[in-house]
Amino acid sequence: MRAEVEPIRKVLAGNIRKYRKNLGYSQEKLAEKAGLSAQTLNDIEGCRRWVSALTLSKLARALQVAEYQLLIPENGETPGEAAPAHIALKSLISLQRTIVSAINAQFDQAKDSGGFA
């Protein structure tokens, strides 16, 4: 009997499939663009294989998304413990945007007041 698949694996597999189909790619085409074998991609989408950080980056680049987007569950899609991680990630992204905006505003203010040469 097969052990229960981890929720994050299901999220990753579903997101790869979703973004792949949005681009109109077959598994073979995505595998080629990411520099993976078609069997490896099939195993990842089938939740039979996990990915290294390098493989995650290759897939994200080929799918034209950020790595974290492959790990974010759709609303209501993921069972169990992944939902709190999704909420935390959204909060971190929001905080990052706020910080970047504040820094950009400070630079703009300094530039406008002649603070930069």
N, C-alpha and C positions, 0 to 999 in steps of 0.2 A: 504494500500500500504506500502510495506517495505521501510524503510529509506535506503539511499545509504550506502553501507558498506564502512567503512574507508579503504583507501588504505593499511595501515599498517596491518590491519587484513587479507587482501587478500594475502599480502606478507607472513605473518606468516603461514597461512593455506597452501599456495602453497609450502613453504619450508618444512613444516612438512611432507606433502604428498610426496614431492620429496625425502627427506632423508629416509623416511619410506620405500618407494618403492625400493630405492637403496639398502637397507638392506634386502629386501625381506619380510618385516613385513606386516602383516595385521593390521588393526586398533586395533583389539582385542589383538594381540601380543604386539604392541607398548604400548597400554594402560596398559597391565599387567606389562611390564618392567618398565614403568614410575610410576606405582602405582596409576593409574587413572581408572575411569570406562570407558568402551567402549563408553558409551553414551556421556560422557564429551569430549572424543577425537573426536567423530563424530561431536559434536557441535562446537568444535574449528576448525576443518577442514572445516566445513560448514559455517564458519564465523558467527555463532550464539552465540558464547561465547568468551569473552576475557580471557586472562590468568593472573594469579598473577605471581609475580617474582618467587615464589617457584615452581609453575607449569611449568613455562618456564625453570627453572633449571632442573627439573625432566625430561622434554621432551628432552632437549639438552643432558643430560647425557645418556638417553636411546637411543638417535639417534647417540651418539658418536661424537657430534659437540659442539662447544662453543655456548653459548646463543646468542651472537650477530649474529651468522651465520643464525639463524632462522628469523632474522629481516632485513636482507640485501636483497633488491630486485635484481632479475636477470636483466641484461642489457635489457632495452626496455620493461620489463615486467610490471612495475608498473606505473600507471598513476599519473600525478599531482605532488604533493609536496614531495613524498618520494625520488625522484631522488637527490635533493640537500643534503638530509640527508645521502644518500648512498655515495656521493662524500666526504662529511665531515668525515664520518666514515672511508673511505679508507685512507684519509689524516692522521687521528689520528692513525690508525694502522701503517702506514708507519713511522710516527714520533716516535711512540713507539719502533718500530724495530731499528730505527736509534739510539735512546737513549740507548737502551739495548746493541747494538753493541759497542757504544762508552764507556759505563761503563765496559763492558767485556774487551775491549782493554786496558783500564786503569788498571784493575786488573791484566791482563796478563803482562803488562809492569812492574807493581810494583813487581809481583811475580818473573819475570825474573831478575830484578835488586836486588833481595834480600830484597825487602821492606816488605815482609811477613815472619813471623817466622814459 
